[in-house]
Structure formats: structure tokens, C-alpha cells
Amino acid sequence: MNVPMNPDRLQPSRRQVLAGGGALIVSFSLTDAFAQDQAAPAAASAPSPPGSLKTSPYLDSWIRIDADSSITVFTGKDELGQGFKTAFQQIAAEELDVPFASLKVVTADTKLTANEGYTSGSHSMQDSGTAIQNAAAQTRALLVAEAAKRLDLPAEGLKTENGAVIAPDGRRLSYGELVASDMLHVQAQAKSTLKDPATFRIMGQPVPRVDIPAKVTGGAAYVQDMRLPGMVHARIVRPPGYGAELSACDASAVEKMPGVVKVIRDGNFLAVVGSKEFQTVKAMKALAAAASWKEHASLPKQNDLAAMLTSLPAQSSTIFERSDPAVRGERTIEASYTRPYQSHGSIGPSCAVAQLADGLMTVWTHTQGVYPDRQAIAEMLHMPASNVRCIHVEGSGCYGHNGADDAAADAALIARALPGTPVRVQWTREQEHAWEPFGPAMITKLKASLDGDGKIADWNFEVWSNTHSMRPGGAGCLLAAQHIAQPFAVPPGKPLPLPEGGGDRNAIPIYSFPNAHVVHHFLPDMPLRISAMRSLGAYHNVFSIESFMDELASLAGADPVEFRLKHLDDPRGREVIEKAAQGFGWRRDQKAPPDRGYGFAFARYKNLAAYCAIASEVEVNRETGRPRLVRAVAAVDSGQVVNPDGLTNQIEGAIVQSMSWTLYESVTFDESRITSIDWQTYPILRFDAVPDQIDVHIINRPGKPFLGSGETGQGPAAASIANAIANATGKRLRHLPLTRRRIKDAIDA
């Protein structure tokens, strides 16, 4: 049996060379290949294995085959509702030549899986999907080589099928018979012999998602559903606002309430533990009433978001520059666009379960990064990281850094006070809305000129934004660690480096302009608690760029689709635009029905991931200003497609989520606290506003690399909707969200 190794403990050592079937497999055991790498400069320049095999190269970090031929595959990425676990299983089953249902998949767990950092940035397929594809292909090659040796036959004449290697004469050896105890403890090679996409039977097929049945039947699908033997329930009493200090709290009456196990106070961290959940909820309310807080008016005024952002100290840098003095513009326009702070709006508030037993702290959490969360929790508890285990369990609803890591820290801090007892922490709706890290507010300023032929001669783009990631890492990123008596300081925000970027993600245009100047004004000061939200700065930057492209097309008297194609050289991008326009029935000089408008937008996510174009039809009620997305047609190119249904889900979800951000969502606050603390004060898209029709056209690229697609649609959807509203009303709205009040005011102006 191959036991998966903890990648934190792997130290390569003794070189062994295994030859079989014409394939040379170089393996390192456990002592000093690191020293060899340091001593041999040539090795440093050798090509790296693909995807996450670069950082976790041993095959047994990804695949385990037992003597009974059962197979387990491991990924350090999470299933967040994006369908990755199903796609990962499809890839592994395809390359191993085993039935899809025969595989067991283990997702992110600091004891069992590779450290793949965060599940973010649409990297799951690109990093982990690529890793398992190559690890499985190389594992299959090892098994064939071993079978060739045992059968005394050339490897080229053997085939794999249904978990076995089969000889031309019908003899077969199962994978379980072939595998040796250390066969897979070898380093992956830079190149793999992958299966021909023309032979695929599992990849490329619409396999039903494995995570759905429990979710739609009321099964135990989420960390919120976890119930362990002897488990107690804990609730937190949060401060009323940022910087509030707990001045007094007489908990004696609460401690006598039915079911109360313990009241915990550590500085400004206040919690109650009870044997039953509702008893704990009642105790939490009583404890909150008994607590006195000293508040501070530390938040900025919200009435002029753009002025507030541009008044903050900025670290400005030019991130793109192109100059052609021979090309000059004749007609110039300028515009500014703003995005408010926005909540993740997780339908299920954050939750975690933790238990301290025999010196080991185990935390079940819906964090998007089990290894970084482990590091932060260990630092907060002053424990070695090796004594903390974080296990990912799905949570009900989030893409980005919501309250998941904070709930995990809460649970660990409380579990430390109750050794041996599993502790479940459940946040309330109000706590989630008030205390989660928000998507940062942003402002963009654009200026561009057209030449005599109606083409863009020069382009100027500036963006102001905080960092877009304050994820753990350090303990200072956790609320509990900030609130305890010996608090950890919040670390300074840092810009995320290009080419992926943070606030400047997708700020560099994919279009070809002879003159272009792009500036990122990074804002270190963070007036509100902020962090990663799906697509980071790309949502607002694409909204801004693609809205402005429509404004320029109007100035040029050009069709919006033709105008984009006129400035785009990338052939895959052009095909995506043409596919979406064709699917929508887009025509030059088309006229929408009364009170309706058509809009179009396009982007390549991060300028290096999936391509997406979206055409929209929006209806606007001129009496109320209420907008309604009637239909959307999208085209997407994400390279080789593993599960077309899963990819379609992603684009449909991106459109619906972006529609909610674009038309409804905005965090509100006064000088001391967040005021958008429920669905009344923070409205989101309702079922009756879901579009009548969403069509997704997939351009498959068999054999091409996987391109991240989970965040490719948010920016184009926002701009497409905004452009359709402008087309319907004749008025351009540039400040998100595009609420019915703003639309009505524009119509009446």
C-alpha cells in the first residue's frame, strides 16, 4: 500500500533509476537530492513538472493504490461549489483508465494532501487539475512498466483498462497486484505521455456533480451540518463596531442559564458555550445584553466614495506603457466609474468545528486555504503548526475570503479552553454581514481619444484600490486574534503582483492601442475590513473598460461588437466575441424592443485565463427605474473542457452573481459601525429577478491547457448589463450598483 506522504516532511534523497517499457523514471528517496540540487547548477535549469507538481512533486502525494486495487486521489484544493471535485475525479479516472465511480477523492487536509495554498483565482484546474492529469499519466506508465517486466512483454503492446494492465493474449494484472509499497514515491517528470483527447471516455463528458445529491436532499453536505459525539455549541458576542472595547460584563446570570457550559472572555473576545444550540443562542443574547462597550467613531463618511478613496495616501506605479508618437487622437472623452464595498453575502453564515485532543488541535473549516489557516491558528494559539490540523469541509456559500477563517479561529480558541470536547461555532447573519472582510471599494478614471478613422489612438486608465487579499497567513488576519487581550496586529496590506494582480487585475487592456498608459494607485490604508472577493479587481476594471469601450464606440458611430473586433488581435478572443454575438443574434444597427436594450462585453480573465463574452438584453421600467435582465448569451473558451455541464454552471453562476452585485449590492456604514447587517439593508438578487434565459456556448480546445474559468464571467456580465441599460435608457450610469433609484434619477434628469 502507498501511504500519501505529508509534503511538509518530504526531503528527497537517494537517487534510483527505474527503467521499463522505454520510459525512464527518475526517483528520489528521502535524504539529499536537495543537496544535489544545491551543488548542481544544471539541475536548477531543468524543466519543472506541470501544475502543482512543481511544489509537491511526489506521485504518492496525489495518488494511493491499495492492494485491493482501490484508488484514492488527493488534492490540496477545496470544493467550494464550483464543481472542481467532480472535474478532478474525471481527470484522474480518465488518465488512470478506471471507472469514475471507483475513485475516492480527498480534498484539502493538512495531514493528507499537498499544500496548494488557497483555492482562489480560478487556479484549481490550472494547478491541481494539471497536477493530477500528469501524476495519473505517470502512474499509469509505472504500472505498465511493472506489468511488462512481470509478463516479459514489451510495454508498447500492453493496454490499460478498468484498473488493470492487459496483455495481447488476454492476461491481466490489476493495479493492486502491480503496485509495490514504494512504487509511487517517485518524483514526477516534467513531461508525461497523456492520453489522446480523441480517446477520452470520461473527460469532456457532462458527469453529474458528486457534491450535489446531499445538498438537494437535505443530507449532511456542509460544515454547518457536522455533529460529533459529545459536541457543544458556542456563540460569539461581537463588538458593536470596529475598534469597540469591552468595558464591563457581568456574566454571572448567564453562567446559571440552562445548558450553559462556560462563558469565555479574553480581552474583547467574548463567547458562551452551551450543550444545546438554542440554549446557547439564548445565552448569547443575554450575554450581549450584559456587555458594555466603548465605541469609537473611526469610519469615514460614506457620502462621497470617490473623494474618500482618492484622498487616501497612495503608492502609484505605472504598470503599462505604450507609445507611438505617429498616432494622434482627434476626439477625446473622459469618465470615472466607482464600485462600493460589497459583501460576500454568504447565504449560510460561517461555521467551524474544533477539538483539542492529546495536544492536537483539529479544525473542520470551510476556509479556502487549509495550510495558511493552520499557520494563522497555530500562531494565535502559540502552538507548533504540526500540532494543528485543518480539514476542509464545504460551507454553504462563498467565493472569496468571508468569515470562514475567523469562525475557524473562534472554534480553536474556545476548544483550547475545553480540552477533549468538540466545539461548534456558528455565526449569525448579523455577524457575517458586519464582520466579514468585504470586497474593496474602487474608483477608475479613464480618458481616451479616437483618430480620424474612428479607432482608439490613445488610452489612459487609472485605478485606486486597497489590497484584495488579507487572507491568513498571519494570526493578525483573524478577528479572534485581533480581539484577545494580547492582540495580534493587523498586517499591512500589500499589492498583489502582476501578471495576476489584485486591484490592478485586468487593468491592462487586452486590446491593441498604439498609445496606452495604465496607473495603479495602491491604497495601503484600509478604512473597512477588506479582503478577497471573487475575481478581485477584475470585476470593476472590466466593468470600467468595457463600459468605456461602448462609450467610445458610440463616439465613433460604430457597432459595439465590430468596434471591439477592430481593436483585438487575439484570435481566440475574437472567436469568443463572434460566438457570443452569433448566439445572441447580434446585428449591426439593431433596435431593441421598447424599454429594452442590448449590451455586449468581453474580457480574458487576468489576460491569461479563460476568455468570456456576454451579450445581454435588459428591460427597464421607465416609471420605477427597475431593471430586469431578460436574457444573456455567453461564449467561453477555457481550453480543454473536462465537464461541459460544470463549465456551463460556472458561467451561469457568474452572470447571476455579477447581476446581483451590479444591480443591488452595497455595504453601508456610519462613523462607528457597519449598518448593512441583514437582507433588508443589504439586498441581493431574488428568485423573481433571475433571467428568463441564459445560454452558454463553449469553445472546446482538446489537448490545450486548462484555463481558469470560475471568475471569467463577472466583469463581462457587469459591463454587458450596464451597456444594455444605457442602450435602453439613453443614459450612462457609471457608479455601482445600478439601482432602480439611480436609473430612475438618470431617466428623469
Secondary structure, DSSP 8 states (H G I E B T S, - for coil): ------TTT-----EEEEEETTEEEEEE-SSSHHHHHHH-HHHHTS---SGGGGTS-BGGGTEEE-TTS-EEEE-SS---SSSHHHHHHHHHHHHHT--GGGEEEE--BTTTS-----S-TT-IIIIIIHHHHHHHHHHHHHHHHHHHHHHTS-GGG-EEETTEEE-TTS-EEEHHHH--TTTT-SB--S------GGG-SSTTS----TTHHHHHTT-S-SGGG---TT-EEEEEE--SSTT-EEEEE--HHHHTSTTEEEEEEETTEEEEEESSHHHHHHHHHHHHHHEEEE----S--SS-HHHHHHHS--EEEEEEEE--TT---SEEEEEEEEE--B----SS--EEEEEEETTEEEEEE--S-HHHHHHHHHHHHT--GGGEEEEE---SS-SBS-SHHHHHHHHHHHHHTSTT--EEEE--HHHHHHHS-BB--EEEEEEEEE-TTS-EEEEEEEEEE--S---SSSGGGSHHHHHSSS-----------TTT-STTTTTS-SS--SEEEEEEEE----SS-B--BTTTTHHHHHHHHHHHHHHHHHHHT--HHHHHHHT---HHHHHHHHHHHHHHT--TT----TTEEEEEEEEEGGGTS-EEEEEEEEEE-TTT--EEEEEEEEEEE-BS-S-HHHHHHHHHHHHHHHHHHHHT----B-SSSB---STTTS----GGGS-SEEEEEE---TTS-B---TTSSHHHHHHHHHHHHHHHHS----BSS--HHHHHHHHH-
